[in-house]
């Protein structure tokens, strides 16, 4: 049973930042080079095990011409899982994603994308690193770096944005082909893993509603059958991520309502069938403008259902937006508490997360 543990190889980069799926806004032209980094610390304790991760994701966006842009993304992360005096640690760079975007058409409303996953990260983990690598692959907790490496892969995509009345609409499709790599090192038998091909569809829409603005997004992913050592076939279930954001002014401030839902279909593991799962996350935030600084107290509630297993997490926190010339920094912190139940065995969850987003646009 997959239970509360899904393979990090199929997490598909599910992070809080990665859930922003506005296709139309993604087609906006970049007219200046910019750099973004998001140092963060996340820690959870559940069933006596504490798993902590320090991560530094980095993204550079480079406009080569009015129609052609390049972005490069990677991260450094250090993860430690401790249980009963035993410690599992994994550290290093993740894979590097290189993406080229070419705008076509008279209105620049169509974009062809070619992406390359460069294997700069650790795709093979040793037995001493396995506990830490498994812990960060749990969808419920959305660690900033859910996996360090997955081998060489290429992606070809097409996106289109347009207008229909008050609606801004966007859609996109992509195909990802990955190559074989070794998921485990230091074993007596070499284990080869070939990920299945991924087919992804994206839809986005936004429009004014009352005196506010509603944004909707949907990503659907289907996978071919991955293989272990080119002989044993496993199966990754389809995944669908839905997001809705509604923002409205309240005097000189702003109120935000957010919803995202991740559904993962049933699949096949080596030890049997992987059950379907569903995670729903609800959030409310209030942006208070104090001069050029914005304070944003917020709270999130997250719920998991998967067969006989279930879980819930609650995150009270605060974020701040501080502009300083060409720089903008976004410090934030939140506590975490909740409960998970696996086959009737219940465990409390406690944790903490802190972030420091940084953006530089010269």
N, C-alpha and C positions, 0 to 999 in steps of 0.2 A: 504493500500500500504506500502510495506516495505520501499520505498523511500530510503533515505540515512541512514536508521537505520536498521541494521540487528541484530538478537538476538545474544547476547554474548555467549549463550550456543552452537551456531553452528559456532562460529569464528574459532574453531579448532586450536587455538593457532597461528593464523596468525600474526606474527610479522616480522620485518625486519630480525631478526636472524633466525626465523623459516623457512624462504623461501630458505635457502641453502639446496637443496635437492639432494646432490650427494650421491646416494646409494652406489656406489663403495667405495668412501672414508669413508663412515660410517662403512664399514667392516674392516677398518684398525685396527690392534691390538693395545691396549693400554698397553704399557710396564711400565708405571709409574703412580702412583697416582697423580692426578692434581685437582686443584680447580679453578673455574672461577666465576667471579661476574661481573655484568654489571649495576652499578648504572646509572640511567638516569632521566632526567626531560623533560617532554613534555607538551606543553601548546598550545591550539588553542582557538581563539576567532571567533565565527561565529554567526551572527544574534543576537548580543548583549550578547551571553552567552560565558563565558570563562571557559574552562575545563582544569585543570592542573593535572598532575600525577607525583609523585615521586615514582620510582620503583627500587627495588634492586633484580634482578634475581640472583640466585646462583645455581651452578652445581658442584657436586663432582664426579669424575670418579675414580673408585677403581678396579684395576686388582686383582682378587682373585687368578687366575692361568693363564697360557698361553692361555687357551681356554675360561675361564670364567671371565666376568667382570660385575661390578655393577655400575650403575650411579644413583644419587639422585639429584632431582631438585625441587626447590621451589622458592618463591619470597615474599618479603614484598612490599606492595604498599599503597600509600595514594592518593586518588583522590578527587578533589573538583570541583564542577560545580556551577558557580555563574551567576545569571540572575536577574537584577532589584532589587538588594538588598537581594534576597533569595539565600540561599546557601545550597547545598546538598553535603554531605561528606561521603565517605566510605573508611575505612582503615583496614589493617590487613594482615595476611599471606594469601597466595593463597593455593590451594591444593598442595600436595607433590606428585611428580611422582617418583616412584621407578621402575627401569628397570634392569632386569637381561639378559645378553647376553651370549649365549653359542655357540662357534664356533665348527662346525662339518665338517667331511670330511678330506681327506688326505691333501688338500691344504688350509684348514681353510678358504675356500671361501664361506661357507654357515653359516649363523647365525640364530639361533632360539632365539626369544626374548619373554619374558613375562614381561608385564608392569602392574603396579598397581597404580591407582589414589586414593590416600589417602585423605579423605575429611578434611584436616586441614584448609581449607579456608572457607569463608562466602558464603554458597550457597543460603541462604535466605536473602533478602534485605527488609528493611522497606520502607514505603512510603517516609520517609525523605531522604533515600539513593538512591531512584529509579532514579532520574535524572542523578546522577553521574554514576550509573551502566549502564544506557542506553547509555550515551554519549561515554563511552570508548568501546562500542560494535560496533561502526561504522567502517566498513572495510576500508573506505577511509583514515582514519587517522592512523591506525596501532599503537595504544597505546601499550607500552611494556607489560602491563597486561590488556588484554581485558575482563577478567572475573576472579572473585576471587575464585569461587568454583562451582563444578557441581556434587558433591556426589561421592559415591564409584563406581569405574569402574575398569574393567580388560581388558587387551589387549594381544592377542597372535599373534605373527608375525613371518614371515620367509623371509630372504633376501639371495640373491645369487649374487656373483660378478665373472666375468670372462673376458677373453681377446679374441678379434676377430680382428686379424690383428693389425692395429694401434689403434683400439678402446678399451677403458676400459669400460665394460658394467656392469650394475647392475640392479637388479629388486627385488621387494619385495611385500609382501601382508600381510595385518593384519586384524584382526577382533576385535572390541571393544564392550563390553557389559557393560552398565551402569545401576545403580539402581535408584529407585525413591528418589526424594528429594522435599523440599518445596521452590519454588522460591521467594515467598513473605511471610513476617512475619508481625504480627500485624494487620491482616485483620480479619473481622468477620467470614469469611468462609475459612476453611483450603484448600489451593490450592496445590495439588500434581502434580508433573511433572515427567514423566518417559521418558528419552531420547530414541530415536530410536537407534537400533544397527547400528554401523558404519562399513562399508567395505571399505578398502583403498588399492589402488594399487600404487606402486612407480616404476618409471623407471629412470635410470641415465646413461649417456654416456659422455665420455671425450676422446679427441684425440688432437695431435699436428695439427695445421693448419698454414702453413707458418712457421714463426719463433715464433708464439704464441701458445696458447692452448685454445681450445673451450670446455666448459662444458655445458651439457644440463640436465635438470631434469623435470620430470612430476609427479604430485601427483593427483590421481583421487579418490574422496570420494563419496560414495553413502550411504544413510541413510534410515533406516526403519522409520515407522511412530511413532513419539513421541505422548504421550498422556497426557492430562491435567485431573487430578483427575480420571484417568483410565476410563473416559467416552468419552471425547471430543478428537478427533484425529486431530492433525495438521500435517504439512508435511514440511520437510526441503529439499530444492532442492539439487541436486548433485552439487559438487564443483570440479573444476579442477584448479590446479596451475601449470603453466609452467614457467621455469626459464632458461635463457641462459646467460653465462658469457664468454667473450673473453678477454684474457690478452696477451699482447705482449710487449717485451722489446723495449725501445726507448733509445738507447745509454745505459747509466748505470741506467736508470729509467724504469718505466713501465706504460703502458696505459691500462685502463680497460673499457670495455663496458658491461653494464648489462641490462637485460630485465626480468621483471616478469609480468605475467598476471594471474589475478584471475577471473574466471568465476563462477558465482553462478546461478544455474537454478531456475526456478520459483517454488514456494511452496505455502502452504496454511496456512494462519494465522487465528486467531479467527475472525478478522474483515473483512476477505476476502482473495483475492489472493495476494501472494507476487510476484512481478515482478522479472524477471531475471535481473542480473546485470553483468557488466564487468568492471574491473579495470586494466589498463595497466600502468606500471611504467618503465621509461627509465632512465638510469644513465650513466654518464661518470666520470671517476676518473683518476688522474695522480699521480703516486707514485714517489716522488722525494727522493732519498737516500742521506742523509747527514751524513756520518759516519755510526753509528749503528742505527740512527733515520731515520724514513721514514715519510715524510710529504705527505698528500694526499688531495689536493683540489678536490672538486667534486661538481656535480650538478645533481639533479634528477627532472624529470617531471612526474606527475601522472595524469591520466585521468579516469573519471568515466562516464559510461552511464548506465541508468536504466529507461526504459520507457521514460516518459516526463522529467525526472530529469537527470542532468548531473553536473559534477564538474571537477575542475582542481586544482592542487597544484604544486608549484615549490619550490625546496629546494637547495639553494646554501649553501655550507658548506665546512668544512675541518676536516680531521681526522689525527691523529698522532700515530705512533707505536714507543714505547720507551722501549727497553729491558734493564733490570737491574738485572743481575745475574739470579736467578731462577724465577724472576718476569718479566712479560711483561704488560705494561699498554697501553691502547688505548683511549686517550681522543679525543673527537670530538664535534663539534657544527654545527648547521645549522639553518638558518632562514626558515620560511615557509610563503608563500603568495599564494592566488588564489581566486577562486570563486566557489560557488555552486548555482544551480538553481533547485528549486523544484516546479513543476507545474507552471512554468513561473515566480515564485517569486525568485529573485536573491539576494544573500548575499555575501559579500566579506569575505575572510578567511585570518587571519594572525596568526602567531605562531612562536614557537621556540622550538628546541630540543637540549639537551646536553647529552652526554654519557661519561662514564668512564669505559671502559672494563678493567678487571684485570684478569690475568692468573698467577697461581703459580704452578710450576712443580718442586718438590724437586729433 
